[in-house]
Amino acid sequence: MSRRSAIGPSLHWLLLGGLLGLALLLILSRPLPTNDYSIYVAMGRQMLATGTLLERDPFSFTQPGVEFQHASWAYALLCACSHEAFGYQGIRVLVAGAALVTLAGVWVLARRAGAGPRAAVLAVLYAWVLLLQNLGVRGQTLVYPLFLALVALTQRPLRPWLGAVVGLLLGWIWTQLHGSFPVALLYCGAVTVGAAVNTRSLRAAVPGAALGVGLLAGTLLGPYGPWIWSYIHSNGAIPRERGILEWYPPALISFEGARLSVALLAWAGVLTWRRGRMGFDNWLLLLGFGCMALSATRIIAWFGLATALPLAVMVTAPGRRHQPAPALPRPQRAVLAVLGLAWVALLAQGVPRQVELAADTPVALAERLAEEPTGGRVFAPMEAGGYLAWRFHSPSADPSLPLGVMEHPTFLDMRVWIWPDPIWEEFLAISAAEPGWQERLDAWEVRYLLLSHSFHGAGLLPAVGHSPRWEPLAEDSAGALYRRVD
């Protein structure tokens, strides 16, 4: 074996292990955002107490008891169970495991698709970079392995009837965990149409079509049936209308936009280099997911997963595709094992023993609020609403208290699709301290204000500071807590 062939395989494994380790370190060491996670824990706890789906809001005073579609109920249960058993570390380990399986799966499936070892590592790096913003504690991260399972099913199609059954199961699980399941249908459709065009035979499209029919049927078998699609439509339109940034097209000067731009430039270079050598299915994936990524920042991660394998195959020289990796000599395997153990030890040292919550989590302010002798309505930013729901909601299995007890009801939280436009506009008007803000708070009988320096710093926070109607109770880096002066 030549020196180059001996070093090459070792380098591939070192690069792959380094990427996977960095992904784990990033997830396990970064502060944990609680805006989404806390509200799901609170909803899951109430479901565990009652044994039924939570479909009426128990947390807010603006929409008390209003019906809503709890589409991601399985994710809420998973969050509640892991939190009850292991605290914040539970969900963090789950998310880290999902990320590790996803990135390792990209390498395995790229090799199965014919990519060389170096190209497969490049695919992992490419996917890792585009997944960076979404490798966090959110339901979307937990369904990435399901997407890789779908890719594996399209690589080695099953018999049509079996593919339909597996697709149904996959679609059902995905739909209960997260609302991103339409990307599965998009991927399956692109691969199915591409198979027919590439082979000029409709028979080649039968396995993919059966899988797609199963996926679609699986999305309809949840507790909301076909109405789940209306939820997907509203959950896509309302956040964009209300200024949630990840639903907007990525700005080229932003971190997300820059990474997408680099990825598109890489594709332009590869297509110029390997002109005319990409199948129609991969063209559909590149164009379909590329257009979606350009329209919404949150789709960039899916673009990375959908196009990582085609990129790896295109980079691999046609004559070297589907070649097995050279076997490693025993001395090299021993060296790699030692380096791997050392890398694991370094990672273990870098992971904090205690989970650090994100800086904007109002932990101290909530503790001060808990010291108040009586409960009361709280006006707070939507990011803090979820944490307050987790902190002050007591689940109950008592039939007379089907929604539990909320000691400090909030104005709203991150579930923006629950609140109609008038309440949302009221929230923005109060937050900006527009004329009549005090009268609006009086009308809602708000007793406490938990304000954020970042969101209320130019509006409500200075206005309240100059008002004799409110007395300060506490302040820290996250914000300030005020109580109405009776």
C-alpha positions in Angstrom: 0.0 0.0 0.0 1.4 3.4 -1.0 1.9 6.2 1.5 -1.0 8.2 -0.1 -3.4 5.3 0.0 -2.4 4.5 3.6 -2.9 8.1 4.8 -6.2 8.7 2.9 -8.5 6.3 4.8 -7.2 7.5 8.1 -7.8 11.1 7.2 -11.4 10.4 6.1 -12.2 8.8 9.5 -10.5 11.6 11.4 -12.4 14.3 9.5 -15.7 12.4 10.0 -15.1 11.9 13.7 -14.1 15.5 14.1 -17.3 16.8 12.4 -19.5 14.6 14.5 -17.7 15.5 17.6 -18.0 19.2 16.9 -21.7 18.9 16.3 -22.2 17.1 19.6 -20.1 19.7 21.4 -22.0 22.5 19.9 -25.4 21.1 21.0 -24.3 19.9 24.4 -22.5 23.1 25.4 -24.6 26.0 24.0 -27.1 27.7 26.3 -30.5 26.1 26.1 -33.3 28.3 24.7 -36.5 27.8 26.6 -39.0 29.8 24.5 -40.3 26.8 22.5 -39.2 24.0 24.8 -40.9 25.2 28.0 -44.3 25.6 26.4 -44.1 22.0 25.0 -43.0 20.7 28.5 -46.0 22.5 30.1 -48.4 21.1 27.5 -47.0 17.6 27.8 -47.3 17.6 31.6 -51.0 18.4 31.4 -51.5 15.6 28.9 -49.7 13.2 31.1 -51.9 14.2 34.0 -55.2 13.8 32.1 -54.3 11.1 29.6 -55.9 13.1 26.8 -54.7 15.6 24.2 -54.5 19.2 25.3 -56.7 21.1 22.8 -57.7 24.1 24.9 -55.3 26.8 26.0 -54.7 26.7 29.8 -52.0 29.3 30.0 -53.2 32.7 28.7 -55.8 35.2 29.9 -56.4 36.5 26.5 -57.6 33.2 25.0 -58.6 31.1 28.1 -59.8 27.7 27.1 -59.8 28.5 23.3 -59.6 25.4 21.1 -56.4 24.9 19.1 -54.8 22.2 17.0 -52.1 20.5 19.1 -50.4 19.0 16.0 -47.0 18.3 17.6 -48.5 16.5 20.6 -46.0 13.7 20.4 -43.1 16.1 20.7 -44.8 17.7 23.7 -45.1 14.3 25.4 -41.5 13.5 24.6 -40.3 16.8 26.1 -42.4 16.4 29.3 -41.3 12.8 29.8 -37.6 13.5 29.3 -37.8 16.6 31.5 -39.5 14.8 34.3 -36.9 12.0 34.2 -33.7 13.8 33.4 -34.3 17.6 33.6 -32.9 19.8 30.8 -30.2 17.3 30.1 -32.8 14.8 28.8 -33.9 16.7 25.8 -30.4 17.9 25.1 -29.2 14.3 24.9 -32.1 13.4 22.6 -31.4 16.3 20.3 -27.6 15.5 20.3 -28.4 11.9 19.4 -30.7 12.9 16.6 -28.0 15.2 15.2 -25.4 12.5 15.4 -27.6 9.9 13.7 -28.4 12.4 11.0 -24.8 13.4 10.2 -23.6 9.8 10.4 -26.5 8.8 8.2 -25.5 11.4 5.5 -22.1 9.7 5.3 -23.5 6.2 5.1 -26.1 7.1 2.5 -23.6 9.1 0.4 -21.3 6.0 0.3 -24.3 3.9 -0.6 -25.2 6.3 -3.4 -21.7 5.8 -4.9 -19.8 8.8 -3.4 -16.1 8.3 -2.5 -15.0 8.5 1.1 -13.7 12.0 0.8 -16.8 13.1 -1.0 -19.0 11.5 1.7 -17.1 13.5 4.3 -17.6 16.6 2.2 -21.4 15.8 2.2 -21.3 15.6 6.0 -19.5 19.0 6.3 -22.0 20.5 3.8 -25.0 19.3 5.7 -23.5 20.3 9.0 -22.9 23.8 7.9 -26.4 24.2 6.6 -27.9 22.6 9.7 -26.1 24.9 12.1 -29.0 27.2 12.9 -31.4 24.2 13.6 -29.1 21.9 15.6 -31.0 23.0 18.7 -33.7 22.0 21.1 -36.7 21.9 18.7 -39.0 19.3 17.3 -37.5 19.8 13.8 -34.1 18.4 14.9 -35.8 15.2 16.1 -37.3 14.4 12.6 -34.1 14.8 10.7 -33.4 11.0 11.1 -36.8 10.3 9.7 -35.8 12.3 6.6 -32.6 10.2 6.3 -34.8 7.0 6.6 -36.9 8.3 3.7 -33.8 8.9 1.6 -32.6 5.3 2.4 -36.0 4.0 1.3 -35.7 5.8 -2.0 -32.2 4.5 -2.6 -33.2 0.8 -2.2 -37.0 0.7 -3.0 -39.2 -1.8 -1.4 -42.0 -3.8 -3.0 -44.8 -1.3 -3.7 -47.2 -2.7 -1.0 -44.4 -2.8 1.6 -43.2 0.7 0.6 -46.7 2.0 1.1 -47.0 0.4 4.6 -43.6 1.7 5.7 -44.4 5.2 4.2 -47.7 5.3 6.1 -45.9 4.5 9.4 -43.1 7.1 8.6 -45.7 9.7 7.7 -47.7 9.1 10.8 -44.8 9.4 13.2 -43.4 12.5 11.5 -46.8 14.3 11.5 -47.2 13.8 15.3 -43.7 15.1 16.0 -43.4 18.2 13.8 -45.2 20.0 11.1 -42.4 19.8 8.5 -43.7 16.6 7.0 -44.6 18.3 3.6 -40.8 18.2 2.8 -41.0 14.4 2.8 -43.7 14.5 0.1 -41.6 17.0 -1.9 -38.5 14.8 -1.7 -40.4 11.6 -2.5 -42.2 13.3 -5.5 -38.9 14.6 -6.9 -37.2 11.2 -6.7 -40.2 9.5 -8.1 -40.6 11.8 -11.1 -36.8 11.8 -11.6 -36.7 7.9 -11.7 -39.3 7.9 -14.5 -37.5 10.5 -16.5 -34.0 9.1 -16.0 -35.1 5.6 -17.1 -37.8 6.7 -19.5 -40.1 4.1 -17.9 -43.1 4.7 -15.7 -42.5 1.3 -14.0 -39.4 2.8 -12.3 -41.7 5.3 -10.6 -44.0 2.7 -9.0 -42.0 2.1 -5.8 -41.6 5.8 -5.2 -45.3 6.5 -5.9 -46.3 3.8 -3.5 -44.1 5.2 -0.8 -45.5 8.7 -1.4 -49.1 7.5 -1.2 -48.2 5.8 2.1 -46.6 9.0 3.4 -49.7 11.1 2.4 -52.0 8.6 4.0 -49.9 8.6 7.2 -50.3 12.4 7.6 -54.1 11.9 7.5 -54.3 9.3 10.3 -53.6 11.6 13.2 -56.2 13.0 15.6 -56.9 15.9 13.2 -57.2 13.9 10.0 -57.0 16.0 6.8 -57.4 19.2 8.9 -53.7 18.9 9.8 -53.1 20.5 6.4 -55.0 23.6 7.3 -52.8 23.9 10.4 -49.7 23.6 8.2 -51.1 26.4 6.0 -51.9 28.7 8.9 -48.7 27.9 10.7 -46.8 28.9 7.6 -48.6 32.1 6.9 -49.3 33.6 10.3 -45.6 33.6 11.6 -44.5 35.4 8.4 -47.3 38.0 8.8 -46.2 38.6 12.5 -42.5 39.1 11.9 -41.0 35.8 12.9 -37.7 36.1 11.2 -37.0 32.5 10.3 -40.1 32.5 8.1 -38.6 35.4 6.0 -36.2 35.0 3.0 -32.6 34.9 4.3 -30.7 38.1 4.0 -27.5 37.6 2.1 -25.5 39.6 4.7 -26.9 37.4 7.6 -25.2 34.3 8.9 -27.9 32.1 7.4 -27.9 33.9 4.1 -24.1 33.7 3.8 -24.1 30.0 4.3 -26.8 29.4 1.7 -25.0 31.7 -0.8 -21.8 29.7 -0.3 -23.7 26.4 -0.8 -25.3 27.7 -4.0 -22.0 28.9 -5.3 -20.5 25.5 -4.6 -23.3 23.9 -6.6 -22.7 26.3 -9.5 -19.0 25.3 -9.5 -19.8 21.6 -9.4 -22.4 21.8 -12.1 -19.9 23.7 -14.3 -17.2 21.1 -13.6 -19.4 18.0 -14.1 -21.6 19.5 -16.8 -24.4 17.3 -18.0 -23.8 14.5 -15.5 -26.6 15.0 -13.0 -29.9 13.0 -13.1 -33.2 14.7 -13.4 -34.2 13.6 -9.9 -31.3 15.5 -8.4 -32.1 18.6 -10.6 -35.6 18.5 -9.1 -34.2 18.3 -5.6 -31.7 21.1 -6.1 -34.3 23.5 -7.7 -37.2 22.6 -5.5 -35.5 22.8 -2.1 -33.3 25.7 -3.4 -36.3 27.8 -4.2 -37.9 27.0 -0.8 -34.6 27.9 1.0 -34.5 31.2 -0.8 -38.1 31.9 0.3 -37.7 31.0 4.1 -34.7 30.8 6.3 -36.0 27.8 8.2 -35.9 25.7 5.0 -32.1 26.1 4.6 -31.5 23.0 6.8 -33.8 20.9 4.6 -32.0 22.1 1.5 -28.7 20.9 3.1 -30.1 17.5 3.8 -31.9 17.0 0.5 -28.9 18.0 -1.6 -25.9 16.7 0.4 -26.0 13.2 -1.3 -26.3 14.5 -4.9 -23.4 16.9 -4.2 -21.2 14.0 -2.9 -22.0 11.9 -6.0 -21.3 14.7 -8.4 -18.0 15.4 -6.8 -16.9 11.8 -7.0 -15.3 11.0 -10.4 -17.6 8.7 -12.4 -14.9 6.0 -12.6 -14.5 5.9 -8.9 -18.2 5.6 -7.8 -19.3 2.7 -5.8 -15.7 1.7 -5.0 -15.2 0.3 -1.5 -12.9 2.2 0.8 -9.4 0.7 1.2 -9.0 -1.4 4.3 -7.0 0.1 7.1 -3.9 -1.7 8.3 -4.0 -2.8 11.9 -1.5 -0.2 13.2 -3.6 2.6 11.7 -6.7 1.2 13.3 -5.0 1.2 16.7 -3.8 4.8 16.2 -7.3 5.9 15.1 -8.8 4.1 18.2 -6.4 6.0 20.5 -7.2 9.3 18.8 -10.9 8.6 19.0 -10.7 8.0 22.7 -8.7 11.2 23.2 -11.2 13.1 21.2 -14.1 11.7 23.3 -12.2 12.7 26.5 -11.7 16.2 25.2 -15.4 16.5 24.3 -16.4 15.3 27.7 -14.2 18.0 29.3 -15.9 20.6 27.1 -19.5 19.7 27.9 -20.8 21.6 31.0 -22.1 19.5 33.8 -25.0 21.9 34.4 -27.3 23.0 31.6 -27.0 26.8 31.1 -30.3 28.4 30.0 -30.3 31.1 27.4 -29.5 34.6 28.7 -33.0 35.9 27.9 -34.7 33.3 30.1 -36.3 35.2 33.0 -35.3 32.7 35.7 -34.6 35.1 38.5 -37.6 37.3 37.6 -39.9 34.3 37.7 -38.5 33.3 41.1 -39.3 36.8 42.4 -42.7 36.6 40.9 -43.3 33.3 42.7 -42.7 35.1 46.0 -45.8 37.3 45.5 -48.5 36.3 48.0 -51.2 36.2 45.3 -51.3 35.3 41.6 -52.2 37.7 38.8 -52.1 38.3 35.1 -48.7 38.9 33.6 -47.8 40.9 30.4 -44.6 39.5 29.0 -42.8 39.0 25.7 -44.0 35.9 23.8 -40.5 34.3 24.3 -41.0 34.4 28.1 -44.6 33.2 27.9 -43.5 29.6 27.5 -41.1 29.7 30.5 -43.8 31.3 32.6 -46.3 28.6 31.5 -43.8 25.9 32.6 -43.0 27.7 35.9 -46.5 28.6 37.0 -48.9 26.0 35.5 -49.9 23.1 37.8 -51.3 20.2 35.8 -54.4 18.4 37.2 -56.3 15.2 36.5 -59.3 16.6 38.4 -62.3 16.6 36.1 -63.4 19.9 37.7 -60.0 21.4 36.6 -59.6 19.9 33.0 -57.0 22.6 32.1 -55.1 22.6 35.4 -54.3 25.8 37.4 -52.3 28.7 36.0 -51.2 30.9 38.9 -49.9 33.7 36.7 -51.7 33.6 33.3 -49.8 35.3 30.4 -50.8 37.5 27.5 -49.5 35.1 24.9 -46.6 32.8 24.1 -44.7 31.3 21.1 -47.8 29.6 19.7 -48.6 32.6 17.5 -51.3 30.8 15.5 -53.6 30.7 18.5 -54.2 34.4 18.8 -56.3 36.4 16.3 -55.1 39.6 14.7 -56.8 42.0 17.2 -55.0 40.4 20.2 -51.7 40.3 18.4 -52.0 44.0 17.4 -53.0 44.8 21.0 -49.8 43.0 22.2 -47.6 45.1 19.8 -49.3 48.3 20.7 -48.8 47.8 24.4 -45.2 46.6 23.9 -44.4 49.8 21.9 -46.1 52.0 24.6 -48.4 53.5 22.0 -50.9 56.1 23.4 -53.4 54.4 25.6 -51.1 51.5 26.7 -52.0 52.0 30.3 -55.7 51.9 29.5 -55.2 48.7 27.6 -53.4 47.0 30.5 -56.2 48.2 32.8 -58.8 46.7 30.5 -57.0 43.3 30.6 -56.6 43.6 34.4 -52.9 43.0 34.2 -51.2 43.0 37.6 -47.6 42.3 36.7 -45.2 43.3 33.9 -42.3 41.1 33.0 -40.4 43.1 30.4 -37.4 42.3 28.2 -34.5 44.7 27.7 -34.2 43.7 24.1 -37.9 43.7 23.1 -39.3 46.5 25.4 -36.2 48.6 25.8 -37.3 51.3 23.3 -41.0 51.2 24.2 -42.8 49.9 27.2 -39.8 49.6 29.6 -38.9 53.3 29.8 -42.6 54.2 29.8 -43.3 52.0 32.8 -40.2 53.3 34.6 -41.7 56.8 34.5 -45.2 55.8 35.5 -46.4 56.0 39.1 -48.8 53.2 38.4 -46.1 50.5 38.5 -43.5 49.7 41.2 -40.3 47.8 40.3 -39.8 44.4 42.0 -36.6 43.1 40.4 -34.3 43.6 37.5 -31.5 41.6 35.9 -29.8 41.1 32.5 -32.9 39.5 31.1 -35.4 42.2 31.9 -37.4 43.8 34.7 -40.4 42.9 36.8 -43.1 45.4 37.9 -46.2 45.2 40.0 -49.3 47.4 39.6 -49.7 50.0 42.4 -53.2 49.4 43.8 
